[in-house]
Amino acid sequence: MHNLALPHQEIRDEIGKLCADFPGAYWRALDRESAYPTEFVQALARNGWLAALIPEEYGGSGLPLSAAAAILEEIQRAGCNGGACHAQMYIMGALLRHGRAAQKSKYLPKIASGELRLQAFGVTEPGSGTDTTALKTTARRDGDDYIINGQKIWTSRAEHSDLLLLLARTTPREETKKRTDGLSVFLIDMQTVNGLTIRPIRTMMNHATTEIFFDDMRIPADTLIGEEGQGFRYILSGMNAERILIGAECIGDAKWFIEKATGYAKDRVVFGRPIGQNQGIQFPIAKAYARMRAAELMVGHATALFEAEMNCGAEANIAKMLAAEASWDAAEACVQTHGGFGFAEEYDVERKFRETRLYQVAPISTNLILSYLAEHVLGMPRSY
Ligand SMILES: Cc1cc2nc3c(=O)[nH]c(=O)nc-3n(C[C@H](O)[C@H](O)[C@H](O)COP(=O)(O)OP(=O)(O)OC[C@H]3O[C@@H](n4cnc5c(N)ncnc54)[C@H](O)[C@@H]3O)c2cc1C
């Protein structure tokens, strides 16, 4: 594929080398067993890649968001799955931006060294779905502690994380002026609590996602991040980074599918000529490439605004939506190009096809992005 000058080429090369040790056979074996890629995540942590965004004073490399985007894009482009650990990159923002000095010095050096894993993020609940402020999990103050009761769903990687960033209601909704008030964020060491049950959920792809239950789970009050009642704002403030990083992953996926489809189209001979000589095969791949390039520019634009500390809400959302659609278009073209072999496990196409589908739904679904643009950018009435 045409290789344009991309930011952080050295990082990209290093990630490419690391990922070469984790070929398709590694991911296929895990996929069959719904097992977590522990060795892959440990290799990333050992080489400091998951600490890219942690400031140097806490043992990280203090790199900008574009570096994290390059890391995740290259992981996907190599056929690996950053879904196993991407949350560490964006959950960190809540602690970095809103944590107290004591919390940062307690946790960040250990996260940077890989001693502690910060991979779990508990926001979504079965009853509230996308309507986050309707969540029902409560945190009640009791002396020097909070007591947590409730349930989360789709808390990914909870079984493979030491820490959980949790959003819970500290003031009943009817006692707050605004529905976004009264929610608080806690950073919980899951290894030290009682009253926490984690149940894996089997899904279409291997994602280590779970549902978690809190039954009078007592946590120290100093696990509160920032101010009580301001948690929804803290979560929102991290969402632009999350959207951009997921967008970068989707670009990586799209490139993997396009490279795989192009290679196969050149090699596979049917009716005495490569199938890639037929425009019916070429055009969907070329179209997917064009869509990927457009989305890639948008991801780059949103990243640049983010790094310049400018408002990038619209751009981050657009980037994520277009990149998720581009990766899906490329996945479609790749399956179709492979014919029957697109369904065979050993080609990895069907696995990546299942994996990339997620990003039109999570961490935010396309409809919610469109609603955001309609209301906040185009000034139309709020639809929900
Ligand atoms: C594999 C996986 C991993 C996940 N990991 C995490 C995680 O680690 N932590 C976490 O907190 N959450 C996680 N999630 C949850 C994810 O963020 C949500 O699934 C997603 O935000 C959609 O919410 P929902 O499933 O409740 O859908 P719902 O809110 O029930 O929506 C269902 C559908 O209706 C549409 N819809 C809803 N309201 C409107 C409206 N007003 N207008 C138009 N359309 C609407 C949505 O777009 C969607 O298509 C994960 C989900 C999955 C599947």
The ligand as an SDF file (V2000), in Angstrom:
LIG
                    3D

 53 58  0  0  0  0  0  0  0  0999 V2000
  -17.7850   -5.7550   23.5870 C   0  0  0  0  0  0  0  0  0  0  0  0
  -18.1910   -4.5350   24.3290 C   0  0  0  0  0  0  0  0  0  0  0  0
  -17.2900   -3.9390   25.1970 C   0  0  0  0  0  0  0  0  0  0  0  0
  -17.6690   -2.8240   25.9550 C   0  0  0  0  0  0  0  0  0  0  0  0
  -16.8180   -2.3150   26.8970 N   0  0  0  0  0  0  0  0  0  0  0  0
  -17.2720   -1.3800   27.7720 C   0  0  0  0  0  0  0  0  0  0  0  0
  -16.4820   -0.9880   28.8970 C   0  0  0  0  0  0  0  0  0  0  0  0
  -15.3500   -1.4380   29.0770 O   0  0  0  0  0  0  0  0  0  0  0  0
  -17.0110   -0.1200   29.7940 N   0  0  0  0  0  0  0  0  0  0  0  0
  -18.2590    0.4030   29.6480 C   0  0  0  0  0  0  0  0  0  0  0  0
  -18.6890    1.1890   30.4990 O   0  0  0  0  0  0  0  0  0  0  0  0
  -19.0410    0.0610   28.5750 N   0  0  0  0  0  0  0  0  0  0  0  0
  -18.5650   -0.8140   27.6460 C   0  0  0  0  0  0  0  0  0  0  0  0
  -19.3550   -1.2070   26.5760 N   0  0  0  0  0  0  0  0  0  0  0  0
  -20.6970   -0.6520   26.4530 C   0  0  0  0  0  0  0  0  0  0  0  0
  -20.8580    0.2280   25.2150 C   0  0  0  0  0  0  0  0  0  0  0  0
  -20.2680    1.4750   25.4570 O   0  0  0  0  0  0  0  0  0  0  0  0
  -22.3520    0.3100   24.9300 C   0  0  0  0  0  0  0  0  0  0  0  0
  -22.7580   -0.9790   24.4800 O   0  0  0  0  0  0  0  0  0  0  0  0
  -22.6750    1.3300   23.8910 C   0  0  0  0  0  0  0  0  0  0  0  0
  -22.3930    2.6230   24.3790 O   0  0  0  0  0  0  0  0  0  0  0  0
  -24.1370    1.2660   23.4950 C   0  0  0  0  0  0  0  0  0  0  0  0
  -24.9420    1.2300   24.6400 O   0  0  0  0  0  0  0  0  0  0  0  0
  -26.0660    0.0820   24.8400 P   0  0  0  0  0  0  0  0  0  0  0  0
  -25.4330   -1.2230   24.4910 O   0  0  0  0  0  0  0  0  0  0  0  0
  -26.6280    0.2020   26.1950 O   0  0  0  0  0  0  0  0  0  0  0  0
  -27.1160    0.4210   23.7540 O   0  0  0  0  0  0  0  0  0  0  0  0
  -28.4890    1.1980   23.9570 P   0  0  0  0  0  0  0  0  0  0  0  0
  -28.2480    2.4980   24.6530 O   0  0  0  0  0  0  0  0  0  0  0  0
  -29.4820    0.2560   24.5280 O   0  0  0  0  0  0  0  0  0  0  0  0
  -28.8360    1.5060   22.4480 O   0  0  0  0  0  0  0  0  0  0  0  0
  -29.2240    0.4560   21.5290 C   0  0  0  0  0  0  0  0  0  0  0  0
  -29.2970    1.0500   20.1350 C   0  0  0  0  0  0  0  0  0  0  0  0
  -30.2420    2.1190   20.1220 O   0  0  0  0  0  0  0  0  0  0  0  0
  -29.6430    3.3030   19.6390 C   0  0  0  0  0  0  0  0  0  0  0  0
  -30.1830    4.4570   20.3740 N   0  0  0  0  0  0  0  0  0  0  0  0
  -30.3370    4.5940   21.7140 C   0  0  0  0  0  0  0  0  0  0  0  0
  -30.8500    5.7970   22.0040 N   0  0  0  0  0  0  0  0  0  0  0  0
  -31.0240    6.4380   20.8150 C   0  0  0  0  0  0  0  0  0  0  0  0
  -31.5040    7.7130   20.4440 C   0  0  0  0  0  0  0  0  0  0  0  0
  -31.9210    8.6090   21.3370 N   0  0  0  0  0  0  0  0  0  0  0  0
  -31.5310    8.0430   19.1260 N   0  0  0  0  0  0  0  0  0  0  0  0
  -31.1190    7.1470   18.1850 C   0  0  0  0  0  0  0  0  0  0  0  0
  -30.6490    5.9210   18.4820 N   0  0  0  0  0  0  0  0  0  0  0  0
  -30.5930    5.5790   19.7750 C   0  0  0  0  0  0  0  0  0  0  0  0
  -28.1440    3.1380   19.8910 C   0  0  0  0  0  0  0  0  0  0  0  0
  -27.4020    3.9110   18.9660 O   0  0  0  0  0  0  0  0  0  0  0  0
  -27.9500    1.6510   19.6790 C   0  0  0  0  0  0  0  0  0  0  0  0
  -27.7370    1.3880   18.3220 O   0  0  0  0  0  0  0  0  0  0  0  0
  -18.9650   -2.2790   25.7680 C   0  0  0  0  0  0  0  0  0  0  0  0
  -19.8510   -2.8670   24.8570 C   0  0  0  0  0  0  0  0  0  0  0  0
  -19.4820   -3.9810   24.1560 C   0  0  0  0  0  0  0  0  0  0  0  0
  -20.4770   -4.6190   23.2300 C   0  0  0  0  0  0  0  0  0  0  0  0
  1  2  1  0
  2  3  1  0
  2 52  2  0
  3  4  2  0
  4  5  1  0
  4 50  1  0
  5  6  2  0
  6  7  1  0
  6 13  1  0
  7  8  2  0
  7  9  1  0
  9 10  1  0
 10 11  2  0
 10 12  1  0
 12 13  2  0
 13 14  1  0
 14 15  1  0
 14 50  1  0
 15 16  1  0
 16 17  1  0
 16 18  1  0
 18 19  1  0
 18 20  1  0
 20 21  1  0
 20 22  1  0
 22 23  1  0
 23 24  1  0
 24 25  2  0
 24 26  1  0
 24 27  1  0
 27 28  1  0
 28 29  2  0
 28 30  1  0
 28 31  1  0
 31 32  1  0
 32 33  1  0
 33 34  1  0
 33 48  1  0
 34 35  1  0
 35 36  1  0
 35 46  1  0
 36 37  1  0
 36 45  1  0
 37 38  2  0
 38 39  1  0
 39 40  1  0
 39 45  2  0
 40 41  1  0
 40 42  2  0
 42 43  1  0
 43 44  2  0
 44 45  1  0
 46 47  1  0
 46 48  1  0
 48 49  1  0
 50 51  2  0
 51 52  1  0
 52 53  1  0
M  END
$$$$
